[in-house]
Amino acid sequence: MTLSLAIALNVLADLAIVAALAYVMSRANRLAPHTPANARPAFATVAPPASTPERFPSRSSRAPIAA
């Protein structure tokens, strides 16, 4: 097999893979979920938001000294 024939076959194989991928990706609306039809969806519980710390906490509790 010559180098040019190997390159041509590789290009054709790449085009076939890209065409197959485009075909499969364009049919995404035909996919079905992997859950049974009679299964109920699980409801998630939402935790209350955590309290946020002070944005800029003071470095000390002492009052500033006037100069």
NORFENGI-V892759 format. One record per residue. N is the residue number from 1. RES is the residue in three letters. SS is DSSP state (h for helix, s for strand, l for the rest). PHI is phi as a letter, one per 40 degrees, with the letter a starting at -180 (none if undefined). PSI is psi in radians with two decimals (999 if undefined). Layout:
n=N res=RES ss=SS phi=PHI psi=PSI
n=N res=RES ss=SS phi=PHI psi=PSI
//
This chain:
n=1 res=MET ss=l phi=none psi=2.25
n=2 res=THR ss=l phi=c psi=2.89
n=3 res=LEU ss=h phi=c psi=-0.72
n=4 res=SER ss=h phi=c psi=-0.60
n=5 res=LEU ss=h phi=c psi=-0.69
n=6 res=ALA ss=h phi=c psi=-0.72
n=7 res=ILE ss=h phi=c psi=-0.74
n=8 res=ALA ss=h phi=c psi=-0.74
n=9 res=LEU ss=h phi=c psi=-0.66
n=10 res=ASN ss=h phi=c psi=-0.73
n=11 res=VAL ss=h phi=c psi=-0.75
n=12 res=LEU ss=h phi=c psi=-0.68
n=13 res=ALA ss=h phi=c psi=-0.70
n=14 res=ASP ss=h phi=c psi=-0.75
n=15 res=LEU ss=h phi=c psi=-0.66
n=16 res=ALA ss=h phi=c psi=-0.69
n=17 res=ILE ss=h phi=c psi=-0.75
n=18 res=VAL ss=h phi=c psi=-0.69
n=19 res=ALA ss=h phi=c psi=-0.73
n=20 res=ALA ss=h phi=c psi=-0.70
n=21 res=LEU ss=h phi=c psi=-0.73
n=22 res=ALA ss=h phi=c psi=-0.69
n=23 res=TYR ss=h phi=c psi=-0.80
n=24 res=VAL ss=h phi=c psi=-0.72
n=25 res=MET ss=h phi=c psi=-0.44
n=26 res=SER ss=h phi=c psi=-0.19
n=27 res=ARG ss=l phi=b psi=0.51
n=28 res=ALA ss=h phi=c psi=-0.48
n=29 res=ASN ss=h phi=c psi=-0.21
n=30 res=ARG ss=h phi=c psi=-0.03
n=31 res=LEU ss=l phi=c psi=2.60
n=32 res=ALA ss=l phi=b psi=2.58
n=33 res=PRO ss=l phi=c psi=2.78
n=34 res=HIS ss=l phi=c psi=0.56
n=35 res=THR ss=l phi=b psi=2.62
n=36 res=PRO ss=l phi=c psi=2.68
n=37 res=ALA ss=l phi=c psi=-0.47
n=38 res=ASN ss=l phi=c psi=0.10
n=39 res=ALA ss=l phi=c psi=2.43
n=40 res=ARG ss=l phi=c psi=2.52
n=41 res=PRO ss=l phi=c psi=2.48
n=42 res=ALA ss=l phi=c psi=2.31
n=43 res=PHE ss=l phi=c psi=2.31
n=44 res=ALA ss=l phi=c psi=2.47
n=45 res=THR ss=l phi=c psi=2.43
n=46 res=VAL ss=l phi=b psi=2.19
n=47 res=ALA ss=l phi=c psi=2.59
n=48 res=PRO ss=l phi=c psi=2.68
n=49 res=PRO ss=l phi=c psi=2.48
n=50 res=ALA ss=l phi=c psi=2.59
n=51 res=SER ss=l phi=c psi=2.42
n=52 res=THR ss=l phi=c psi=2.41
n=53 res=PRO ss=l phi=c psi=2.93
n=54 res=GLU ss=l phi=d psi=2.52
n=55 res=ARG ss=l phi=c psi=-0.81
n=56 res=PHE ss=l phi=b psi=1.52
n=57 res=PRO ss=l phi=c psi=2.60
n=58 res=SER ss=l phi=c psi=2.60
n=59 res=ARG ss=l phi=c psi=-0.46
n=60 res=SER ss=l phi=a psi=2.91
n=61 res=SER ss=l phi=c psi=0.04
n=62 res=ARG ss=l phi=c psi=2.59
n=63 res=ALA ss=l phi=c psi=2.62
n=64 res=PRO ss=l phi=c psi=2.62
n=65 res=ILE ss=l phi=c psi=2.20
n=66 res=ALA ss=l phi=c psi=2.41
n=67 res=ALA ss=l phi=c psi=999
//
